[in-house]
Amino acid sequence: MKMVITDDILKLCILYFELRNTFNVGFMRYSHFKNMIRYITNFTEHRLIRQVFQKLLNKQYFIKNKSGRATKYHFNPCNRDLPPYSHIVCFD
């Protein structure tokens, strides 16, 4: 049986990401988003989870950042400016 990814599933994922303030977290690996999508949709097949993520990426809800071999994604639904990076240095 073939599962179709509907717009309702995508809207549910977007709503969950917005409620979790994922925009403020910054760039994260695909595995973090995969775990959140798995929790939201209750899908167990990796193929379906990847399809949901790919559709969100194609609709430009994510910014893709590739540095070296690592690829990280930033959830940015409204195309806002990225939050500034803040670094805390602790000298003990």
N, C-alpha and C positions, 0 to 999 in steps of 0.2 A: 504494500500500500504506500502510495507516494504522498508525502505530507507537503502541503502548500503553505508557504509563509505569507500570512495575510497582513494587511496594514494595521489591523488591530493588535497583532503581536508586536509590530514595530512601535506603535504608539505606546503600548504598555512598557516596553523597554525604555523608550525615551522618557516617559513619565517617571519611571523608577530612577533612572540616572539623574534626572533633575531634582527629585526629592532627596536623593543621597548627596547632592551638591558635588557630583563627580567633576564638574568643571573646575572647582577649586583645588582638586587633588593634583592636577597637572598631567604630565605624560605618564602613561602606564603601559605595561606589556599587554599583549593580546590575552594572555592567560587570566589576567584579572577580570577583563570584560567577559571572557568565556565563562568564568565561574558565576558572575552576576547574571548573565543571560540564562545559564543553566538553572539558577535559583528562581528566576522570574518565570520562565516558561515551563520548567519541569521537563525539558527535553534531555534525553540521555545520549542521543546519537550526536557525535561530534560534527557530522556533516550538516545536520540541521542548525546547530549552534553557529557554525561557520557561515551558513547561508544568511542567518539573521544578521550577523555582524557585517557581512559583505554588503548586504542591502543598505544597512545604516551607513556604511562607508561610502557607498555609491551615491547616496542622497546627501553626502557631505555633512553628516553630523559629527564626523571625526576629522581631526587634523593628523596627518601621518608624518612622523619624524623618523628618518632613517639616519643613524649614526654608526658607521662601521657595519658590523653584521647585525646589530640590534635594531629592531623596528619597534617604535613606541607610538601610542595613539593618545590623542587628547580629545575628550568629549567637548564639543563646542557647538551647541545647537543654534545659537543666535549669531554666530560669527563675531563674537566679542573679542576685544583685545585680550591676549593671554595675560594671566596674572604674573607679576614680577617674581622672579626667583628670589627667595630669601635664604640665606645661609647663616647658620648659627655656628659660631666657633667657640668652643669651650676650652679654656686653658685651666687645667687643674694644677 
